[in-house]
Amino acid sequence: MAVIVTVEIPGGTREVYERTTERITGADWWPAKGFLAHAAGPDGTGGWRVIDFWESEADFMAFVEKATPIFQEEGTPQIMPRVEEAVNVIVK
C-alpha cells in the first residue's frame, strides 16, 4: 500500500533542506527502494514542510535508517513524520 509521508520541521530552512537533499540524492543508495515522489517548501509559519510518496511504510523506514546520519550531520531535528495511506498516487 502506498503511503503519504508528511514531515513538519519547525524552524527548518531552505539552506539546510538543500544541503541535506543534495547529500541524499548523491548517496550511492539513492534512489531508495520504494521512493515515488517528493515535494518540499516553506510551511507558512517559519518552518519547512516535506511531503513524500512511498510504495510502503517499510520502504520509507528503510530510507530513514540510511538517511538518519545525514539528517543528524546537517542539524535536522529528529521529527516524527505523519504516515497515511495513499488511495492513489499519480506521477508524471
C-alpha distances in whole Angstrom, upper triangle without the diagonal:
4,6,10,13,16,19,23,26,29,32,29,31,31,33,31,28,29,30,27,25,28,28,24,24,27,26,26,22,21,19,17,14,11,13,12,15,17,20,22,26,28,27,30,32,33,29,26,23,20,17,14,11,9,6,6,8,10,11,12,14,15,16,18,20,21,22,24,27,27,26,29,31,31,31,28,28,25,23,20,17,15,12,10,7,7,8,10,11,14,16,19
4,7,10,13,16,20,23,26,29,26,28,27,29,28,24,26,27,24,22,25,25,21,21,25,24,24,21,19,17,15,13,9,10,9,11,13,16,19,22,25,24,27,29,30,26,23,20,17,13,10,7,6,4,5,8,10,10,10,13,15,15,16,19,20,20,22,25,25,24,27,29,28,29,25,26,23,21,19,15,14,10,9,6,5,7,8,8,11,13,16
4,6,10,13,16,19,23,25,23,25,25,27,25,22,24,25,22,20,23,24,20,20,24,23,24,21,19,17,15,14,10,10,10,11,12,14,16,19,22,21,24,25,26,23,20,16,14,10,8,6,5,6,6,6,10,10,9,11,14,14,14,17,19,18,20,23,23,21,24,27,26,26,22,22,20,17,15,12,10,6,5,5,5,8,9,9,12,14,18
4,7,10,13,16,19,22,20,22,21,24,22,19,21,23,20,18,22,22,19,19,23,23,24,21,19,17,16,15,12,11,10,10,10,11,13,16,18,17,20,21,23,19,17,13,10,7,6,5,7,9,9,9,12,12,10,13,15,14,14,18,19,18,19,23,22,20,23,25,24,24,20,20,19,16,14,10,8,6,5,6,6,9,10,9,12,13,17
4,7,10,13,16,19,17,19,19,21,19,16,19,20,17,16,20,20,17,18,21,21,23,20,18,16,15,15,13,11,11,10,9,11,11,14,16,15,19,19,20,17,14,10,8,6,5,6,8,11,10,9,12,11,8,11,13,12,12,15,16,15,16,19,18,16,19,22,20,20,17,17,15,12,10,6,6,5,7,9,9,13,14,12,15,16,19
4,7,10,13,16,14,16,17,19,17,15,17,19,17,16,20,20,18,19,22,22,24,22,20,19,17,18,16,14,14,12,10,10,10,12,13,11,15,16,16,13,11,7,6,5,7,9,11,14,14,12,15,15,11,13,16,14,13,17,18,16,16,20,19,16,19,21,19,19,15,15,14,10,9,6,5,7,8,11,12,15,16,15,17,17,20
4,6,10,12,11,13,14,17,14,12,15,17,14,14,18,18,16,18,21,21,24,21,19,19,18,19,18,15,16,14,11,11,9,11,12,10,14,14,14,11,8,6,5,6,9,12,13,17,16,14,16,16,12,13,16,14,12,16,17,14,14,17,16,13,15,18,16,15,11,11,10,7,7,5,6,9,12,15,15,19,19,18,20,20,23
4,6,9,8,11,13,16,14,12,16,17,15,16,19,20,18,20,23,23,26,24,22,22,21,23,21,19,19,17,14,12,10,10,10,8,11,10,11,7,6,5,7,9,12,15,17,21,20,17,20,20,16,17,20,17,15,18,20,17,16,19,17,14,16,19,16,15,11,10,11,8,9,7,9,12,14,18,18,22,22,21,23,23,25
4,6,5,9,11,13,11,10,14,15,13,14,18,18,17,20,22,22,26,24,22,23,22,24,23,20,21,19,15,14,11,10,9,9,11,10,9,6,5,6,8,11,14,17,19,23,22,20,22,21,17,18,20,18,15,18,19,16,15,17,15,12,14,16,13,11,8,8,9,7,10,10,12,15,18,21,22,25,25,24,26,25,27
4,5,9,12,14,12,12,16,17,16,17,21,21,21,23,25,26,29,28,26,26,25,28,27,24,25,22,19,17,13,12,10,9,10,8,7,4,6,9,11,15,18,21,23,27,26,23,25,25,21,21,24,22,19,22,23,19,18,20,18,15,16,18,15,12,10,9,11,9,12,12,14,18,20,24,25,28,28,27,29,28,30
4,6,10,12,10,11,14,16,15,17,20,20,21,23,25,26,29,28,26,27,27,29,29,26,26,24,20,18,14,12,10,10,11,9,6,4,7,10,13,17,19,23,25,29,28,26,28,27,23,24,26,23,20,23,24,20,19,20,18,15,15,17,14,11,10,10,13,12,15,16,18,21,24,27,27,31,31,29,30,29,31
4,7,9,7,7,11,12,11,13,16,17,17,19,21,22,26,25,23,23,23,26,26,23,23,20,17,15,11,10,8,9,11,10,7,5,5,8,10,14,17,20,22,26,26,24,25,24,21,21,23,20,18,21,21,17,16,17,15,12,13,14,11,10,8,9,12,11,14,14,17,20,22,25,26,29,29,27,28,27,28
4,5,5,6,9,10,11,12,14,16,17,18,20,21,25,25,23,23,24,27,26,23,24,21,17,15,11,9,8,10,12,11,8,7,6,10,12,15,18,21,24,27,28,26,28,26,22,23,25,22,20,22,22,18,18,18,16,13,15,15,11,11,10,12,15,15,18,17,20,22,25,28,27,31,30,27,28,26,28
4,6,5,6,9,10,10,12,14,15,16,18,20,24,24,21,21,22,26,25,22,22,19,15,13,9,8,8,11,13,13,11,9,7,10,11,15,17,20,23,26,27,26,28,26,22,24,25,21,20,23,22,18,18,19,16,14,16,16,12,13,12,14,17,17,20,19,21,23,25,27,27,30,29,26,26,24,25
4,5,5,6,9,10,11,13,14,15,17,19,22,23,21,22,23,26,26,23,24,21,17,15,12,11,11,15,16,16,13,12,11,13,14,17,19,23,25,28,29,27,29,27,23,24,25,22,20,23,21,17,18,18,14,13,15,14,10,11,11,15,17,18,21,20,23,25,28,30,29,33,31,28,29,26,27
4,6,5,6,8,10,11,12,14,15,17,21,21,19,20,21,24,24,21,22,20,16,15,12,12,12,15,17,17,14,11,10,12,13,16,18,21,23,26,26,25,26,24,21,21,22,19,17,19,18,14,14,14,11,9,11,10,7,8,8,11,14,15,18,18,21,23,26,28,28,31,30,28,28,26,27
4,6,5,6,9,10,10,12,14,15,19,19,17,17,18,21,21,18,19,16,13,11,9,9,10,13,16,16,14,11,8,10,9,13,14,18,19,23,23,22,23,21,18,19,20,16,15,18,17,13,14,14,11,9,12,12,9,10,9,12,14,14,17,16,18,20,23,25,24,28,27,24,25,22,24
4,5,5,6,9,10,10,12,14,18,18,16,17,18,21,22,18,19,16,13,12,10,11,12,15,18,19,16,14,11,13,12,15,15,19,20,24,25,24,25,23,20,21,21,18,17,20,18,14,16,16,12,12,15,14,10,13,12,15,17,18,20,19,21,23,25,27,26,29,28,25,25,22,23
4,6,5,6,9,10,11,13,16,17,15,17,18,22,23,19,21,19,16,15,13,14,15,18,21,21,18,16,14,15,14,17,18,21,22,25,26,25,25,23,20,21,21,17,17,18,16,13,14,13,10,10,12,11,8,11,11,15,17,18,21,20,23,24,27,29,28,32,30,27,27,25,26
4,5,5,6,9,10,11,15,15,13,14,15,19,20,17,18,17,14,14,12,14,15,18,21,21,18,15,13,14,12,15,15,18,19,22,23,21,22,19,17,17,17,14,13,15,13,9,11,10,7,7,10,9,6,9,9,12,14,15,17,17,20,21,24,26,26,29,28,25,26,23,25
4,5,5,6,8,10,13,13,11,12,13,17,17,14,15,13,11,11,10,12,15,17,20,21,19,16,13,13,11,13,13,16,17,20,21,20,21,18,15,17,17,13,13,15,13,10,12,13,9,9,13,12,10,13,12,15,16,16,18,17,19,20,23,24,23,27,25,22,22,20,21
4,6,5,6,9,12,13,11,12,14,18,19,16,17,16,13,14,13,15,18,20,23,24,22,19,16,17,15,17,16,19,19,22,23,23,23,20,18,20,19,15,16,17,15,12,14,14,10,12,15,13,11,15,14,18,19,20,22,21,23,24,26,28,27,30,28,25,25,22,22
4,6,5,6,10,11,10,12,13,17,19,16,18,17,15,16,16,18,20,22,25,26,23,21,18,18,16,18,17,19,19,22,23,22,22,19,17,18,17,13,14,15,12,9,12,11,7,10,12,11,10,13,13,17,18,19,21,20,23,23,26,28,27,31,29,26,26,24,24
4,5,5,9,9,7,9,10,13,15,13,15,14,12,14,14,17,20,21,25,26,24,20,17,17,14,15,14,16,16,18,19,19,18,15,14,15,13,10,11,12,9,7,10,10,7,9,12,12,11,14,13,16,16,17,19,18,20,20,23,24,24,27,26,23,23,21,22
4,6,8,9,6,7,9,13,14,12,14,13,12,14,14,17,20,22,26,27,25,22,19,18,15,16,14,16,16,18,20,20,20,16,15,17,15,12,13,15,12,10,14,14,11,13,16,15,14,18,16,20,20,20,22,20,22,22,24,25,24,27,25,21,22,19,19
4,7,8,7,9,11,15,17,15,17,16,15,17,18,20,23,25,29,30,27,24,21,21,18,20,18,19,19,21,23,23,22,19,18,19,17,14,15,16,13,11,15,14,11,14,17,15,15,18,18,21,22,23,24,23,25,25,27,28,27,30,29,25,25,22,22
4,5,5,8,10,13,16,14,17,17,16,19,19,22,25,27,30,31,29,25,22,22,19,20,18,19,18,20,21,21,20,16,16,17,14,11,13,13,10,9,12,12,10,13,15,14,15,18,18,20,20,22,23,22,25,24,27,27,27,30,29,25,26,23,24
4,6,8,9,12,16,15,18,18,18,21,22,25,28,30,33,34,32,29,26,25,22,22,20,21,19,20,21,21,20,17,17,18,15,12,15,14,11,11,15,14,13,16,18,17,18,21,21,24,23,24,25,24,27,26,28,28,28,31,29,26,26,24,25
4,6,6,9,12,12,15,16,17,20,21,24,27,29,32,33,31,28,25,24,20,20,17,18,16,17,17,18,16,13,13,14,11,9,12,12,8,10,13,13,13,15,18,18,18,21,20,22,21,22,23,21,24,22,25,25,25,28,26,23,24,22,23
3,5,8,11,9,12,13,13,16,18,21,24,26,29,31,29,26,22,21,17,17,15,15,14,15,17,17,16,13,13,14,12,9,12,13,10,10,14,14,13,15,18,18,18,21,19,22,21,21,22,20,22,21,23,23,22,25,24,20,21,18,20
4,7,9,7,9,11,12,15,17,20,24,25,29,30,29,26,22,20,17,16,13,13,11,13,15,16,15,11,12,14,12,9,13,14,11,12,15,17,15,16,20,20,20,22,20,23,22,22,22,20,21,20,21,21,20,23,21,18,18,16,17
4,6,6,9,11,12,16,18,21,24,25,29,30,29,26,22,20,16,16,12,12,10,11,12,13,12,8,8,11,8,6,10,11,9,10,13,15,14,16,19,19,19,22,20,21,20,20,20,18,19,17,19,19,19,21,20,17,19,17,19
4,6,9,12,14,18,20,24,27,27,31,32,32,28,25,22,18,17,13,12,9,8,10,11,10,6,8,11,8,8,12,12,11,13,16,18,18,19,22,23,23,25,23,24,22,22,21,19,20,17,18,18,17,20,19,16,18,16,19
4,6,10,12,16,18,22,25,26,29,31,30,27,23,21,17,15,11,9,5,5,7,9,9,5,7,10,9,9,12,14,14,14,17,20,19,20,23,24,24,26,23,24,22,21,20,17,17,14,15,14,14,16,15,13,14,14,16
4,6,8,12,15,19,22,22,26,28,27,24,20,18,14,12,8,7,5,6,9,10,11,8,8,11,11,9,12,14,13,13,16,19,18,18,21,22,22,23,21,22,21,19,19,16,16,14,15,15,13,16,15,12,13,12,14
4,7,11,14,18,21,22,25,27,27,24,20,17,14,11,8,5,5,7,10,12,14,10,10,14,14,12,15,18,17,16,19,22,20,20,24,25,24,25,22,24,23,21,20,17,17,14,15,14,12,14,12,8,9,8,11
4,7,11,14,18,18,22,24,24,21,17,14,11,8,6,5,7,10,13,14,16,13,12,15,16,13,15,18,18,16,19,22,20,19,23,24,22,24,21,22,22,20,19,16,16,14,15,15,12,15,13,9,9,7,10
4,7,11,14,15,18,20,20,17,13,11,7,6,4,6,9,12,14,15,17,14,12,15,16,13,14,18,17,15,17,20,17,16,20,21,19,20,17,19,19,17,17,14,15,14,15,16,14,17,15,12,12,10,12
4,7,11,12,15,17,17,15,11,8,6,5,6,9,12,16,17,17,20,18,15,18,19,16,16,20,20,17,19,21,19,17,21,22,19,20,17,19,19,17,18,14,15,15,16,17,15,18,16,13,14,12,14
4,7,9,12,14,14,11,7,6,4,6,9,12,15,19,20,19,21,19,16,19,20,17,17,20,20,17,18,20,17,15,19,20,17,17,14,16,17,15,16,14,15,16,17,19,18,21,19,17,17,16,17
4,6,9,11,11,9,6,6,7,9,12,15,19,22,23,22,25,23,20,22,24,20,20,23,23,19,20,22,19,17,20,21,17,18,15,17,18,16,18,16,17,18,20,22,21,23,22,20,20,19,20
4,6,8,7,6,4,6,9,12,15,18,21,25,26,24,27,26,22,24,26,23,21,25,25,21,22,23,21,18,20,21,18,17,15,16,18,16,18,16,17,20,21,24,23,25,25,23,23,22,23
4,6,7,5,5,5,9,11,15,18,21,25,25,23,26,25,22,23,26,23,21,25,25,22,22,24,22,19,21,23,20,19,16,16,17,15,16,15,15,18,19,22,21,24,24,22,23,23,24
4,6,7,8,9,13,15,18,22,25,28,29,27,30,29,26,27,30,27,25,29,29,26,26,28,25,22,24,26,22,21,18,19,20,18,19,18,18,21,22,25,24,27,26,25,26,25,27
4,6,8,10,14,16,20,23,26,30,29,28,30,30,26,27,30,27,25,28,29,26,25,27,25,21,23,24,21,19,17,17,19,17,18,18,18,21,23,26,26,28,29,27,28,28,30
4,7,10,14,17,20,24,26,30,30,28,30,30,26,27,29,26,24,27,28,24,23,25,22,19,21,22,18,17,15,15,18,16,18,18,19,22,24,27,27,30,30,28,29,29,30
4,7,10,14,17,20,23,27,26,24,27,26,22,23,25,23,20,23,24,20,20,21,19,16,18,19,16,14,12,12,14,13,15,15,16,19,21,25,25,28,28,26,27,26,28
4,7,10,13,17,20,23,23,22,24,23,19,20,23,20,18,21,21,18,18,19,17,14,16,18,14,14,11,12,14,12,14,13,14,17,19,22,22,25,25,23,24,23,24
4,7,10,14,16,20,20,19,21,20,17,18,21,18,16,20,20,17,17,20,18,15,17,19,16,16,12,13,14,11,13,10,11,14,16,18,18,21,21,19,20,20,22
4,7,10,13,17,17,16,18,17,13,15,17,14,14,17,17,14,15,18,16,13,17,18,16,16,12,13,14,11,12,9,11,12,14,16,16,19,19,16,18,17,19
4,7,10,14,14,14,16,15,12,15,17,14,14,18,18,16,17,20,18,16,19,21,19,19,16,17,16,13,13,10,10,10,11,13,12,15,15,13,14,14,16
4,7,10,11,11,14,12,9,12,14,12,12,16,16,14,16,19,17,16,19,21,19,20,17,18,17,14,14,10,10,10,11,12,11,14,13,11,13,12,15
4,7,9,10,12,10,9,12,14,12,13,17,17,16,18,21,20,19,22,24,23,24,20,21,20,17,16,12,12,10,10,10,8,11,10,8,10,10,13
4,5,7,9,7,6,10,11,10,12,15,15,15,17,20,20,19,22,24,23,24,21,22,20,18,16,13,13,10,10,10,9,12,11,9,12,12,15
4,7,8,7,8,11,12,12,14,16,17,17,20,23,22,22,25,27,26,27,24,25,23,21,19,16,15,12,12,10,9,11,11,9,12,13,16
4,5,5,7,9,10,11,13,15,16,17,18,22,22,21,24,26,26,27,23,24,21,19,17,14,13,10,10,9,10,12,13,12,15,16,19
4,5,5,6,9,10,10,12,14,15,16,20,20,19,21,24,24,24,21,21,18,16,13,11,11,7,9,9,11,14,15,14,18,18,22
4,5,5,6,9,10,11,13,14,15,19,19,19,21,24,24,25,22,22,18,17,15,13,14,11,13,13,14,17,18,17,20,20,24
4,5,5,6,9,10,11,12,14,17,18,18,20,22,23,23,21,21,19,18,16,14,15,12,14,13,14,17,17,16,18,18,21
4,5,5,6,9,10,10,12,15,15,15,17,20,20,20,17,18,15,14,13,10,12,9,12,13,13,17,17,15,18,18,21
4,5,5,6,9,10,10,14,15,14,16,19,19,20,17,17,14,13,11,10,12,10,13,15,16,20,20,19,22,21,25
4,5,5,7,9,10,13,14,14,16,18,19,20,18,19,16,16,15,14,16,14,17,17,18,22,22,20,23,22,25
4,5,5,6,8,11,11,12,14,16,17,18,16,17,15,15,14,13,15,14,17,18,18,22,21,19,21,20,22
4,5,5,6,9,10,9,11,14,14,15,13,13,11,11,11,11,13,13,16,18,19,23,23,21,23,22,25
4,6,6,8,10,10,12,14,15,16,14,15,12,13,13,14,16,16,19,21,22,26,26,24,26,25,28
4,6,7,8,10,11,13,14,16,15,16,14,15,16,16,19,18,21,23,23,27,26,24,26,24,27
4,6,5,6,9,10,11,13,11,13,12,13,14,14,17,17,20,22,23,26,26,23,25,23,26
4,5,5,6,9,10,11,9,10,9,11,13,13,17,17,21,23,24,28,28,26,28,26,29
4,5,5,6,9,10,10,12,11,14,16,17,20,21,25,27,28,31,31,29,31,29,31
4,5,5,6,9,9,11,12,14,16,17,20,21,24,27,27,31,30,27,29,27,29
4,6,5,6,5,8,8,10,13,14,17,19,22,25,25,29,29,26,28,26,28
4,5,5,6,7,8,11,14,16,19,21,25,27,28,32,32,30,32,30,32
4,6,8,10,12,15,18,19,23,24,28,30,31,35,34,32,33,31,33
4,6,9,11,14,17,18,21,23,27,29,30,33,33,30,31,29,31
4,6,9,12,15,17,20,22,26,29,30,33,33,31,32,31,33
4,7,8,12,13,17,19,22,25,26,30,30,27,29,28,30
4,6,10,12,15,18,21,25,26,30,30,28,30,29,32
4,7,9,13,15,19,22,24,28,28,27,29,29,31
4,6,9,12,16,19,21,24,25,24,27,26,29
4,7,9,13,16,18,22,23,22,25,26,29
4,6,10,13,15,18,20,19,22,22,25
4,7,10,12,16,17,17,20,21,24
4,7,9,13,14,14,18,19,22
4,6,9,12,12,16,18,22
4,6,9,10,14,16,20
4,5,7,10,13,17
4,7,10,14,17
4,7,10,13
4,7,10
4,7
4
